[in-house]
Amino acid sequence: MSYGVERNQDKKEVVMRRMMGFLVMAMVVGALVMPAVTEAKASPKVEGEIKAVLKKHGEFYKAKDLKGVMSLYAKGPDVISIGSEEGKDAIGYEQISAEYKKAFAAITELKIIDYSNLNISTFGNVAWVYIQLKASLIMAQGGKPVDIKGRFTAVLKKDGKQWQFVQTHFSEVAKPVVITFEEIDVNKDGKIDYKEMTIVIKGMTPEQFNALDKNKDGVITKDEYQGYMTDEQMQAVWARPHNIF
């Protein structure tokens, strides 16, 4: 009994230490990120310069110009780009470049990229940006058109005459995803095999496919497909190119 009490006490102390560590870290980070002087809305001149950077990004992305896109990022190991999906955090200039390269390979064409509700604040040679973004593109795999709507935030630093990204974060607006049987049935033969299924639903395992294949004949009929996934489950495996930024 005494041993149990001691162990419980040890656990409480560990929890308390972790909480204190987190609070100290939060205070330190807060002190680092909060400017001593209140930030100000960007001047018309700075706003124009930031808009020019965003415009260039869109043009370079549509052209799949990796060198051009990366010219908008500061070079260094501490530059960060964060995407919507788990594991889409690229740290450092080289990792970010590699993620853009993957994104360019995943799409055939970026048809449209638009920005709205632009909000820019500045403090000295640092600016932070919030915008809403819409993009329309064609996926390389399956040639499927995809529309993306999301939020983009960024921190830019001016080095000499040029504003460059030092941190970017893009998150897609969550919405129900409905994929019809007909969309997956690429060859329109009234049934879906595993290869067809994985063209549209990335991440589906053979075990998941077999669970859906009720009569175990190696294909999915429309009746078997109906009601397979909730919107949330479908969203979890639906492939999206999250590297617009």
URBELNOR-V946775 format. One record per pair of residues at least 24 apart in sequence whose ideal C-beta (glycine too) atoms are under 6 Angstrom apart, sorted by the first residue. I is the first residue (numbers start at 1). GAP is how many residues later the second one is. D is the distance in Angstrom with one decimal. If there is no record, write none. Layout:
I/GAP/D, I/GAP/D
//
This chain:
35/88/4.8, 39/82/4.6, 39/84/4.7, 41/80/6.0, 42/78/4.0, 42/80/4.8, 46/76/5.7, 47/73/5.5, 49/114/5.6, 50/70/5.3, 53/110/5.3, 54/61/5.9, 58/55/4.5, 61/49/5.8, 62/48/4.7, 64/40/4.4, 66/34/5.8, 66/35/6.0, 69/31/5.6, 70/27/5.2, 72/93/5.8, 73/91/5.9, 73/92/4.8, 74/90/4.3, 74/92/5.0, 79/87/5.5, 80/87/4.8, 81/87/4.7, 82/87/4.3, 83/87/5.9, 83/159/4.0, 83/160/5.8, 84/87/4.9, 84/88/4.7, 84/158/4.3, 85/157/5.3, 88/154/5.6, 99/144/5.1, 103/138/5.5, 103/140/3.5, 106/34/5.7, 106/135/4.8, 107/30/4.9, 107/33/5.7, 107/134/5.7, 108/30/4.4, 108/32/4.9, 109/29/4.6, 110/27/4.7, 111/25/4.6, 112/24/4.3, 125/33/4.2, 126/31/5.5, 127/29/4.8, 128/27/5.1, 129/25/4.6, 135/109/5.6, 142/57/4.6, 148/24/6.0, 149/24/4.8, 152/93/5.6, 168/77/4.6, 170/74/5.6, 170/75/4.4, 176/55/4.0, 177/54/5.9, 177/57/4.8, 177/58/4.9, 177/61/5.1, 181/41/4.8, 181/44/4.8, 191/28/4.1, 191/30/5.7, 192/28/4.3, 193/26/5.3, 201/36/5.3, 202/37/3.6, 203/34/4.1, 204/33/6.0
//
